Amino acid sequence: MTGAEGLRAHVVVQREHFVVDVSLQVPAGATVAVMGPSGAGKSTLLQAIAGLQPLDAGEIAVEGRVVDRVEKPRLRTEPMRREVVLLGQKPRLFPHLSARENVAFGPRAAGTDARAARAGADDWLARVGLPGSGERMPHELSGGEQQRVAVARALAASPRVVLLDEPLVALDPETAGDIRRMLRDQLVSTTTVAVTHDAADAVALADRLIVVESGRVTQSGLVRDVLAAPASGFVASIAGVNRLVGVASGGTWRSGDVRLTSADPASRALAATDGAALAAVFRPGDVRVAEAGQESWPAVVTRIEPTLGGVRVHTDAGAVDLSLDAAGGVAVGDGIRLRIDPALVRFVSVL
């Protein structure tokens, strides 16, 4: 990442029930992930940056050059060519063209000699893990292979900005993992905005993460920092952690009958202000079912969810991961007691 300006966007688009109003800035060569619930405005953001969705207000600049601007009341500059490519969930290859000709299409349209464009296409196919496949037609390729060709086609066009709209969502886990690693390698110097529902994509591909909920940015920062200190229930769910909202009380966190302490110095500093709104954050795998006499808090089982390693028992006061044997006698409606080591609890401010 050079620190030079890659993409700067302020996107304002009126949706049926809310306004998408999102600002982001991506340094040249960096990748920013965008996450949020379905219908939050993530795809609208990408379509606006790509020029497929008209702005109601805002501005988009690529490498310092304004390519679109609308000022209220809808005074619009003429949109310019923005050299941005959008890669979505479907590869959308040209069915009548070979893999090589699909990849060569962008360079040829830009005026590159046909022979050079095809040679470049073969190089790109090799770079995305499909050497020697130039003659194959799209219908002869698997879904994962088609997506690799789509990535090669996008990057062969030498875009200033690449937009990824959940390109791995339709792939099986093994194929998605392979293409995720390929994308990480091939996008290392390309300014990229990646919309995803998968925290693994954000961690693997991005430098920073912004969370969009109901058309607004609700949290942003380094990917691992955002996931470690979720500012909303949505972020907690994708990070796979408990997030219980309460208040600071006597150096601890409290919500009703539940009181938690933390060994983390920053968390203890937050808890020093009585009445401050705080969220207690901890992993379900770190929670234990308490035995008689242990310091713990009461909870009522609300849902039991199977997991790969056993079950996740959801309660009205946090979730706990249990083995099948340990969960054998637990049922919805049961009262149980939970405990956790203070070293495994963090407090974060609630805005």
C-alpha positions, 0 to 999 in steps of 0.5 A: 500500500503506497498511501496514494489516493486510489478511490474516494467515494461519497455515495448517496442513493435514495432507496425505497425505505431508507437512504444509502449514505456511505463514504469510503476512502481506499488508498492505492493498492489497498483492499477494503472489505464491506460487510452488512446485513442483506439489504443494507445497501452494500450492492448499491454502493458498488453499483454506484461506484461502477457507474451502474447506479446514478447518484442522488448526491455525492462524489466519486474520484478515482486516483484523484480524478472526479468521475462523478459528482451530484450536488443537491438539488441534483446538479450533476457533472457529466460522468467520466470513464472511471476504469472500474470493473465489477465482479459479482456472484456470477462469472457472466462469461461470454458463452460464445467466446473461449476462455482466452478470448473472454480474457482478451476482450477488455484489452482488445476493446481498449485497442491492444493488438489481438496477438498481444491481447491473446498472449496476455490472456494466456498469461493471466489464465496461468496466473489464476491457476488455469494454464493451458485452458485458453481454448476451453469454452465456458460450458466446459469449465466448472463453476470455480474455473469460470470464476477464475476466468472472470477474475482474469478477465477483470484484471486483464483490463488493467482497471484502476479499481476492482469491485468484488460483490460476493464472488465466492458465495456460490462456490463450495468451501474448498473451491472458495478457499482456493479462489480466495487465496488466488484473489489475495495474491492477484489483488496485492497491488490493486485498489479493491472494494470487496463486499462479503458476508464471510468474515474469512473473506474480510480477514484474508483479503482486506486491510480494513473493514467498514460495516454498513447497516441500513445505508449507514456506516456503523463501524470501521477500522482494521479488520481484526480490530472491528471483529474483536470489538463489535459495535453492533449485534450484526458484527458480533454475529459474523465474528462469532462472539457474544455481545451483551449490552449493559453498564459500568458499575463499580469497575465491573460490567452489569446487566440485571443480575449478570455481573462480569469483570475483565482482566484487560486494562483497557476494559477496566478503564472503561468500566471505571465510569459508573453508568457508562454504556458498555458491551461485554464481548467474549467467545461462546467457546470460552464460556463454561457451565458452572458447578455449585459454588462457582462464581457465575450468572443465571441464564435461560436456554432459548435455542440449541444450535448444532455445530461441527463440534457439538452444540451452541446453547443460546441463552438470554444471557449469552451463548455457550459451546458444549460437546454433545455429551455435555449438552445431552440433558439441556433443553429449551427453557432450562435454567443454567448458570454460566461462568467465564475467566475474566481474562477472556472478557473485553468491554467495549463502549456502546455508542 
